[in-house]
């Protein structure tokens, strides 16, 4: 298309380029002039092409963005697992051991939430409520990560004993998550209502709620110990103690 423009372009290059040493002739003269003309031709061509294409840079950029849209960055979770490692899935025994440590870590977070929920009632401490929200989010995150990890373990060809262990861990994870839910969805709203009032517990009432709270914390600690040791004897003892405590609590409420 632009072949017709070549003679005009050549005349322009010759006009802009130095004439060279007129005392030279033949090949010597060409060797003095032609390199400069070639360099000038490249410069003129690039400048002209830039000026022609400059108005189209905006539409060209939008076309490229449409053809190759930028991928949204994956959101970064503020929480991370500490023990589970996908590289260990090939060794189910080690993978289950790592999962057990992560479950215990999750249980400790839930236990800490139970410890803190008493403070708004006894010390009218409002600051811990935001910490409960963070704890609930972390527990939910760990539940999803641990269950996915245990599912990948159980999908392998593993002995029945290891498969049962994986399912027991999933059950324990659900229990810890329910503890965190009770704190954040049941007790926290009541704590907010309590803080809006001017009510205070009597000394006897405060002692009763603290005693019951300490008992609950001890049960969680025993549950974590039982989970760590996989001791069914301790688990049955805990279950009986829980039933007896619940029965005494109901009887007390009836008499009141």
C-alpha positions in Angstrom: 0.0 0.0 0.0 2.8 2.4 0.8 5.1 1.4 -2.1 4.2 4.6 -3.9 5.5 6.6 -1.0 9.0 5.1 -1.1 10.5 7.6 -3.6 9.1 10.6 -1.7 10.4 9.1 1.5 13.9 8.6 0.0 14.0 12.2 -1.2 13.0 13.3 2.3 15.8 11.3 3.8 18.4 12.6 1.4 17.2 16.2 2.0 17.5 15.9 5.8 20.8 14.0 5.7 24.2 15.7 5.4 25.7 15.8 1.9 29.0 14.3 3.1 32.5 15.1 2.0 32.2 16.4 -1.7 35.9 15.7 -2.2 35.2 11.9 -2.0 33.8 9.9 -4.9 32.5 6.5 -5.8 32.5 3.9 -3.0 34.2 6.2 -0.6 31.5 8.8 -0.9 28.7 6.2 -0.5 30.5 4.8 2.6 30.4 8.3 4.1 26.8 9.2 3.2 24.7 6.0 3.1 25.1 5.0 6.8 23.8 8.5 7.9 20.9 8.2 5.5 20.0 4.7 6.8 20.1 6.0 10.4 18.0 9.0 9.6 15.5 6.8 7.6 14.9 4.6 10.7 14.5 7.7 12.9 12.0 9.4 10.6 10.0 6.2 10.1 9.7 5.5 13.8 8.7 9.1 14.7 6.1 9.1 11.9 4.7 5.8 13.0 4.5 6.9 16.6 2.6 10.1 15.6 0.2 8.1 13.4 -0.6 5.5 16.1 -0.6 7.8 19.1 -4.4 8.6 18.9 -5.2 4.9 18.8 -3.4 3.9 22.0 -6.5 4.4 24.2 -8.8 2.2 22.1 -6.1 -0.4 21.6 -5.5 -0.6 25.4 -9.3 -1.0 26.0 -9.4 -3.8 23.4 -6.5 -5.6 25.0 -8.2 -5.3 28.4 -11.3 -6.8 27.0 -9.6 -9.6 25.2 -7.3 -10.4 28.2 -9.1 -9.1 31.4 -7.1 -8.8 34.5 -7.8 -11.7 36.9 -9.0 -10.7 40.3 -6.6 -11.5 43.0 -7.7 -14.3 45.3 -8.7 -12.9 48.7 -6.2 -13.5 51.4 -7.6 -15.1 54.5 -6.5 -13.4 57.7 -6.2 -16.9 59.3 -3.9 -19.8 58.4 -3.6 -23.4 59.5 -0.5 -24.1 61.6 -0.1 -27.9 61.5 -1.9 -29.6 58.6 0.3 -30.0 55.5 -0.9 -31.3 52.1 2.6 -32.8 51.5 1.9 -35.3 54.2 -1.3 -36.7 52.7 0.7 -39.5 51.1 1.5 -40.7 54.7 -1.9 -40.9 56.3 -0.5 -41.7 59.8 1.5 -38.5 59.9 -1.4 -36.5 58.2 -3.8 -37.7 60.9 -1.3 -36.7 63.6 -1.0 -33.2 62.1 -4.8 -32.9 61.9 -5.1 -33.9 65.5 -2.8 -31.0 66.5 -4.9 -28.6 64.4 -8.1 -29.8 66.0 -6.6 -29.2 69.5 -5.6 -25.7 68.4 -9.2 -25.1 67.3 -10.5 -26.4 70.6 -8.2 -24.0 72.5 -9.6 -21.1 70.5 -13.1 -22.2 71.4 -12.1 -22.6 75.0 -10.6 -19.1 75.1 -13.9 -17.7 73.8 -15.8 -19.4 76.6 -13.3 -17.9 79.1 -13.8 -14.4 77.7 -17.6 -14.4 77.5 -17.9 -14.2 81.3 -16.1 -10.8 81.4 -19.0 -8.7 80.1 -21.3 -10.1 82.8 -18.9 -10.0 85.8 -16.6 -7.0 84.9 -18.8 -5.2 82.3 -15.9 -5.6 79.8 -17.2 -4.6 76.4 -13.8 -4.9 74.5 -13.7 -8.7 74.6 -16.8 -8.9 72.4 -14.9 -7.9 69.3 -12.3 -10.6 70.2 -15.2 -13.1 70.2 -16.1 -12.2 66.7 -12.5 -12.8 65.6 -12.4 -16.1 67.4 -15.7 -17.2 65.8 -14.3 -16.4 62.3 -11.1 -18.3 63.0 -13.0 -21.4 64.3 -15.1 -21.4 61.2 -12.0 -21.1 59.0 -10.3 -24.0 60.8 -13.4 -26.2 60.7 -13.5 -25.9 56.9 -9.8 -26.5 56.4 -9.6 -29.4 58.8 -12.7 -31.2 57.4 -11.4 -30.8 53.9 -8.0 -32.2 55.0 -9.6 -35.2 56.8 -11.9 -35.8 53.8 -8.8 -36.1 51.5 -7.2 -38.5 54.0 -10.3 -40.7 54.2 -10.7 -40.9 50.4 -7.4 -42.8 50.3 -6.9 -46.5 50.7 -6.4 -46.5 54.4 -7.1 -49.1 57.2 -10.5 -48.9 58.8 -9.0 -47.8 62.1 -7.5 -44.7 60.5 -10.8 -44.0 58.7 -12.6 -44.2 62.0 -10.1 -41.8 63.5 -10.6 -39.3 60.7 -14.4 -39.4 61.3 -14.0 -39.0 65.1 -11.9 -35.9 64.4 -14.6 -34.5 62.1 -17.2 -35.0 64.9 -14.9 -33.3 67.4 -14.4 -30.4 65.0 -18.2 -30.0 64.8 -18.5 -30.0 68.6 -15.8 -27.3 69.0 -17.5 -25.2 66.3 -20.8 -25.5 68.1 -19.2 -24.3 71.3 -18.0 -21.2 69.5 -21.4 -20.7 67.9 -23.1 -20.8 71.4 -20.7 -18.1 72.6 -21.0 -15.8 69.6 -24.7 -16.3 68.6 -26.3 -16.9 72.0 -24.2 -15.6 74.8 -22.8 -12.5 73.1 -26.2 -11.0 72.3 -27.2 -11.5 75.9 -24.0 -9.9 77.0 -24.8 -6.9 74.8 -28.2 -6.6 76.4 -26.7 -6.9 79.8 -24.2 -4.1 79.2 -27.1 -1.8 78.1 -28.6 -2.1 81.6 -27.4 -1.0 85.0 -28.0 -4.4 86.5 -25.4 -6.2 88.7 -25.2 -9.7 90.1 -25.4 -10.2 93.8 -22.3 -11.8 95.3 -24.1 -15.1 95.6 -25.3 -14.9 92.1 -21.9 -14.0 90.8 -20.3 -16.9 92.7 -22.9 -19.3 91.3 -22.3 -18.2 87.6 -18.6 -18.3 88.1 -18.7 -21.8 89.6 -20.8 -23.0 86.7 -18.5 -21.3 84.2 -15.4 -22.9 85.8 -17.1 -26.3 85.6 -17.8 -25.8 81.9 -14.2 -24.8 81.3 -13.0 -27.9 83.1 -15.3 -30.1 80.9 -13.8 -28.5 77.8 -10.3 -29.1 79.1 -11.1 -32.8 79.9 -12.6 -33.2 76.4 -9.4 -31.9 74.8 -7.4 -34.2 77.0 -9.6 -37.2 76.1 -9.4 -36.3 72.4 -5.6 -36.2 72.7 -5.3 -39.5 74.4 -8.2 -41.2 72.6 -9.2 -42.6 76.0 -12.8 -44.0 75.8 -12.8 -44.7 79.5 -12.4 -41.0 80.3 -14.9 -40.1 77.7 -17.6 -42.3 79.3 -16.8 -40.8 82.7 -17.2 -37.3 81.3 -20.5 -38.2 79.7 -21.8 -39.5 83.0 -20.6 -36.3 84.8 -22.2 -34.1 82.3 -25.6 -35.8 82.6 -25.4 -35.6 86.4 -24.5 -31.9 86.3 -27.3 -31.1 83.9 -29.8 -33.0 86.1 -28.7 -31.1 89.2 -29.0 -27.8 87.2 -32.6 -28.6 86.1 -33.6 -29.6 89.6 -32.2 -26.4 91.0 -34.2 -24.4 88.4 -37.4 -26.2 89.4 -36.9 -25.5 93.1 -36.3 -21.8 92.3 
